[in-house]
Protein backbone atom coordinates (compact mmCIF):
# COMPACT_ATOMS: atom_id res chain seq x y z
CA UNK A 1 0.00 0.00 0.00
CA UNK A 2 1.28 3.43 -0.92
CA UNK A 3 0.42 5.84 1.91
CA UNK A 4 0.84 8.86 -0.38
CA UNK A 5 -2.04 7.73 -2.59
CA UNK A 6 -4.20 6.57 0.35
CA UNK A 7 -7.45 8.54 0.08
CA UNK A 8 -10.00 6.99 2.44
CA UNK A 9 -12.54 9.82 2.21
CA UNK A 10 -12.82 9.84 -1.57
CA UNK A 11 -12.84 6.03 -1.63
CA UNK A 12 -15.65 6.00 0.94
CA UNK A 13 -17.70 8.59 -0.95
CA UNK A 14 -17.18 6.70 -4.22
CA UNK A 15 -18.27 3.43 -2.62
CA UNK A 16 -21.37 5.04 -1.13
CA UNK A 17 -22.24 6.58 -4.51
CA UNK A 18 -21.93 3.24 -6.30
CA UNK A 19 -23.96 1.54 -3.57
CA UNK A 20 -26.74 4.11 -3.81
CA UNK A 21 -26.82 3.75 -7.59
CA UNK A 22 -27.22 -0.03 -7.26
CA UNK A 23 -30.00 0.37 -4.69
CA UNK A 24 -31.88 2.89 -6.86
CA UNK A 25 -31.51 0.63 -9.91
CA UNK A 26 -32.72 -2.38 -7.91
CA UNK A 27 -35.75 -0.53 -6.53
CA UNK A 28 -36.64 0.82 -9.97
CA UNK A 29 -36.11 -2.37 -11.98
CA UNK A 30 -36.04 -5.25 -9.53
CA UNK A 31 -32.63 -6.29 -10.88
CA UNK A 32 -29.07 -5.78 -9.75
CA UNK A 33 -26.90 -3.40 -11.75
CA UNK A 34 -24.35 -5.88 -13.09
CA UNK A 35 -22.62 -4.56 -16.20
CA UNK A 36 -22.13 -8.01 -17.72
CA UNK A 37 -25.76 -9.05 -17.33
CA UNK A 38 -27.06 -5.68 -18.53
CA UNK A 39 -24.88 -5.85 -21.64
CA UNK A 40 -25.90 -9.47 -22.27
CA UNK A 41 -29.60 -8.65 -21.87
CA UNK A 42 -29.26 -5.65 -24.18
CA UNK A 43 -27.67 -7.79 -26.90
CA UNK A 44 -29.82 -10.92 -26.56
CA UNK A 45 -33.16 -10.06 -24.97
CA UNK A 46 -35.94 -7.84 -26.26
CA UNK A 47 -37.41 -7.29 -22.81
CA UNK A 48 -36.01 -4.21 -21.07
CA UNK A 49 -33.79 -3.32 -24.00
CA UNK A 50 -34.50 0.41 -23.63
CA UNK A 51 -33.56 0.43 -19.95
CA UNK A 52 -30.39 -1.51 -20.66
CA UNK A 53 -29.49 0.83 -23.52
CA UNK A 54 -29.95 3.92 -21.35
CA UNK A 55 -27.85 2.39 -18.57
CA UNK A 56 -25.00 1.60 -20.98
CA UNK A 57 -25.19 5.02 -22.63
CA UNK A 58 -25.09 6.62 -19.18
CA UNK A 59 -21.83 4.81 -18.44
CA UNK A 60 -20.28 6.41 -21.52
CA UNK A 61 -21.96 9.83 -21.51
CA UNK A 62 -21.71 10.46 -17.75
CA UNK A 63 -17.94 10.99 -17.66
CA UNK A 64 -18.11 13.08 -20.84
CA UNK A 65 -20.70 15.40 -19.28
CA UNK A 66 -18.60 15.58 -16.12
CA UNK A 67 -15.50 16.56 -18.09
CA UNK A 68 -17.39 19.41 -19.77
CA UNK A 69 -19.00 20.59 -16.53
CA UNK A 70 -15.76 21.06 -14.60
CA UNK A 71 -12.59 22.94 -15.38
CA UNK A 72 -10.46 20.91 -12.99
CA UNK A 73 -8.50 18.00 -14.35
CA UNK A 74 -8.66 14.75 -12.44
CA UNK A 75 -5.13 14.15 -11.12
CA UNK A 76 -3.66 10.69 -11.51
CA UNK A 77 -0.21 9.16 -11.30
CA UNK A 78 0.95 6.16 -13.28
CA UNK A 79 3.65 4.13 -11.54
CA UNK A 80 5.59 1.01 -12.44
CA UNK A 81 4.38 -0.98 -9.45
N, C-alpha and C positions, 0 to 999 in steps of 0.2 A: 504494500500500500504506500502510495506517495502522499505524505502529509501536506505537501504544498497544494495538491489538487483535490484535497479532501473538502468537500462542500456539503455538509450534512443538511443545511437549511434548504438549498435549492433542490437537493435530491429528495428531501421529504415533500416539498411542495410539488415537485414533478410526480412523485408517486401518488400523492393525494389527488392530483388532477387526473391522472390516468384512471385511478380507482373510481372517481366520480363519473368519468365518462363511461366506464363499463357499467356502472349501476344505472345510469340514465338510459343507456342503450338497452340494458336488460329489462328495465321497467317498461320502456316504450315498445320493445319488440318481442320480449319473452325469450330472447336468445343471448348468449354471451358474445362479446365482441372479439372473436378470434379472427385474425386477419386471414389465415389459411382457409378457414371454413367460409368466410364471407366471400373470398375470391372464388373458391370452388363453387359455391351456390350461385354466384353471379354468372359464371361461365357455363354451368350445367343445368341449373334449375330455372324455370320460368316464374316460380312463385317468389315474390319478394325481390325481384331483380332490380326494381327502381330503388328500393332502400339500400341494397348492396352497392349499386352504382354510386349513389350519393355518398355513402360511407367511404368508398374507395377514392372518389374525386376529392372529398374533404381531406383525405390524407395527403394528397398532392397539392391541392390549392391552399390549404391552411398555412403551411410554411411560406408560400409565395406571398400571400396577403400579409403575413406577419413581417416579411422582409420589406414590403413597401410601406408598412405602417410605422416603422421605426427607423430612426437614423443611426442607431447604435449597431455596430457589428457585434456578432456573437463571438467572443474570444475563445480560441481553442489552441491547444498545443499538441503537436504530433511528436511523439518520442519513439525511440527505437526499442522500447521495452517489450 
